[in-house]
């Protein structure tokens, strides 16, 4: 006797396959962000200057944890001497990444570390969805300037999908990439409102995440960095010393 449940089982499996395919089509650009499922033990991204402005490398330490609300990505950014300059916490949601917390670290006149927390008012960082060149993803945060609590600085960063491009990395590897156009505004409410505007780009490589970025300053100078190499956190610390 034939199994009368077989047709229903087939339809169920077909439904699962269709839904899985829909999910992939709805979030095709998740693969271009940092590989969240590979960062639970920590990974180091070393970015080097891409032009001759005399800047040093940036060392990014990335790690993830799983929570009830989703995957949380922690990023610590260090200068070449291993001084912590920024921490970022962001959460994966169904259609992208949202900023939870950003903290800057600086030094006062006595060379003591000063912690500068940012108040985030718009938290869109990176979309996983089908790109729309007309849509803008906005991140906005403000902070009190160290040494003058009456002075507030506000950064507004607009990201917009621009194009797909195959990028050749410094090691010769060719990477399929998403290019995001940046427009930034920095406002300072001191005596009157001082406003500066910047243009730029971010390049996200498939399977890697952020592989290059640049900012064009009002002076016309360009700050540009590119991904030099990646390595597991434990390997980096064994070779260069512990990051704290």
C-alpha positions in Angstrom: 0.0 0.0 0.0 1.5 3.4 -0.9 2.3 5.8 1.9 -0.4 8.5 1.7 1.9 10.9 3.7 4.6 11.0 1.0 3.1 13.7 -1.1 2.8 15.9 1.9 6.3 15.2 3.0 7.5 16.2 -0.5 5.5 19.4 -0.4 6.9 20.2 3.1 10.5 19.7 1.9 9.8 21.8 -1.2 8.4 24.6 1.0 11.5 24.6 3.2 13.8 24.7 0.1 11.8 27.6 -1.4 11.8 29.5 1.9 15.5 29.0 2.3 16.1 30.3 -1.2 13.9 33.3 -0.5 15.9 34.1 2.5 19.1 34.1 0.5 17.6 36.4 -2.1 16.3 38.7 0.5 19.6 39.1 2.3 22.2 38.6 -0.5 24.7 41.0 1.0 25.2 39.3 4.4 28.1 37.5 2.9 29.9 40.8 2.3 29.9 41.8 6.0 32.4 40.4 8.5 32.0 36.5 8.8 30.1 36.5 12.1 29.9 32.7 12.3 33.8 32.6 12.3 34.6 35.1 15.0 33.6 33.4 18.2 37.3 32.8 19.2 38.4 36.2 18.0 40.1 37.4 14.7 42.5 40.2 14.0 42.2 42.5 11.0 45.2 44.6 10.3 44.6 47.7 8.1 47.5 49.6 6.6 47.5 53.1 5.1 46.8 53.1 1.3 48.5 56.5 0.7 51.4 58.5 1.9 50.0 60.6 4.8 52.3 59.1 7.4 49.6 57.2 9.3 50.2 54.0 11.1 48.4 50.7 10.9 45.1 50.1 12.7 44.6 46.8 14.5 41.0 45.6 14.7 40.1 42.8 17.1 36.7 41.3 16.3 34.8 38.7 18.3 31.2 37.5 18.6 28.8 36.1 21.1 25.3 34.7 20.8 22.5 36.3 22.8 18.7 36.0 22.9 18.5 39.0 20.5 20.9 37.7 18.0 24.7 37.6 17.2 26.6 40.5 18.8 29.8 41.7 17.3 32.4 43.4 19.5 35.2 45.4 17.8 38.2 46.9 19.6 40.4 49.2 17.5 44.1 49.8 18.5 46.9 51.9 17.2 50.3 50.4 16.3 51.5 50.7 19.9 48.4 48.7 21.1 46.7 51.7 22.7 42.9 51.2 22.6 41.3 54.0 20.6 37.7 52.8 20.0 35.3 50.0 20.9 32.1 49.2 19.0 29.2 46.8 19.8 26.7 46.0 17.2 23.9 43.4 16.8 22.8 41.3 13.8 19.1 41.7 13.0 17.1 40.0 10.3 18.1 42.5 7.6 21.4 44.0 8.7 23.6 45.3 11.4 22.6 47.9 14.1 24.9 49.9 16.3 24.4 49.4 20.1 27.4 51.2 21.6 30.5 53.2 20.6 33.2 54.4 22.9 36.2 56.5 22.0 39.4 56.6 24.1 41.7 59.5 24.3 44.3 61.1 26.6 44.2 64.3 28.7 47.0 66.8 29.3 48.4 64.5 32.0 48.4 61.5 29.6 45.6 59.8 31.5 43.1 57.7 29.6 39.8 59.5 29.0 36.7 57.4 28.1 34.2 59.2 25.8 30.9 57.3 25.4 28.7 58.2 22.4 25.0 58.7 22.5 23.6 56.9 19.4 20.4 58.3 18.0 20.4 56.5 14.5 21.9 53.1 14.4 21.9 51.6 10.9 25.3 50.3 9.9 25.1 47.8 7.1 22.2 46.3 5.1 21.9 42.7 4.1 19.0 43.3 1.8 18.8 43.7 -2.0 20.5 47.0 -2.7 18.5 50.2 -3.4 20.8 53.0 -4.7 18.2 55.5 -3.6 18.0 54.3 0.0 20.2 55.8 2.7 21.3 54.0 5.9 22.0 56.5 8.7 24.2 56.3 11.7 24.2 59.3 14.1 26.0 59.8 17.4 26.9 62.7 19.6 29.4 63.1 22.5 30.7 65.7 25.0 34.2 66.9 24.2 36.7 66.0 26.9 37.7 69.0 28.9 34.6 71.0 27.9 31.3 69.4 28.9 29.4 72.3 27.4 30.7 71.4 23.9 28.8 68.6 22.0 30.0 67.1 18.7 27.5 65.2 16.5 28.5 62.8 13.7 26.0 61.8 11.1 27.1 59.2 8.6 25.0 58.3 5.6 25.7 55.0 3.7 24.3 54.3 0.3 24.8 51.3 -1.9 26.8 52.3 -5.0 28.1 49.4 -7.0 29.6 45.9 -7.3 33.3 45.7 -8.2 36.0 43.1 -8.2 38.9 44.4 -6.0 42.5 43.2 -6.1 43.9 43.1 -2.6 47.6 43.9 -1.8 48.4 40.2 -1.8 47.0 39.9 -5.4 43.8 38.1 -4.3 40.7 39.2 -6.3 37.6 39.7 -4.2 34.0 40.3 -5.3 33.0 43.4 -3.4 30.2 45.8 -2.5 31.0 49.5 -2.6 29.1 51.8 -0.2 29.2 55.6 -0.8 29.6 57.7 2.4 28.5 61.1 3.2 29.4 62.4 6.6 28.7 65.6 8.6 30.5 66.6 11.7 28.8 69.4 13.7 30.2 71.2 16.8 27.9 73.4 18.8 30.6 75.6 20.3 30.3 79.3 19.6 27.7 79.0 16.9 27.6 75.7 15.0 30.7 74.6 13.1 29.9 72.0 10.4 32.3 70.0 8.3 31.2 67.6 5.5 33.1 64.6 4.1 32.7 62.2 1.2 34.1 58.7 1.1 33.7 55.0 0.3 33.7 51.7 2.1 34.5 48.4 0.3 33.2 45.1 1.7 34.7 41.9 0.3 32.7 38.7 0.1 33.7 36.4 2.9 35.9 39.0 4.5 33.9 42.2 5.5 35.5 45.6 5.4 38.6 45.5 3.2 39.1 49.2 2.4 37.8 52.6 3.2 38.6 56.2 2.4 37.6 59.7 3.6 38.0 62.9 1.5 38.7 65.8 3.9 37.5 69.4 3.3 41.2 70.2 2.6 41.2 67.8 -0.4 43.4 65.3 1.4 42.3 61.7 1.4 42.6 59.3 4.4 42.6 55.7 3.0 43.2 52.3 4.5 43.2 48.8 3.1 43.1 45.3 4.7 46.7 44.0 4.9 46.1 40.6 6.6 43.9 38.7 9.0 44.9 36.1 11.7 43.3 34.5 14.7 43.5 36.5 17.9 45.6 33.9 19.8 48.1 33.8 17.0 48.5 37.6 16.9 48.9 37.8 20.7 51.5 35.0 20.7 53.5 36.9 18.1 53.0 40.6 19.1 51.7 40.6 22.7 48.4 40.7 24.4 45.7 43.3 23.4 44.0 44.8 26.4 
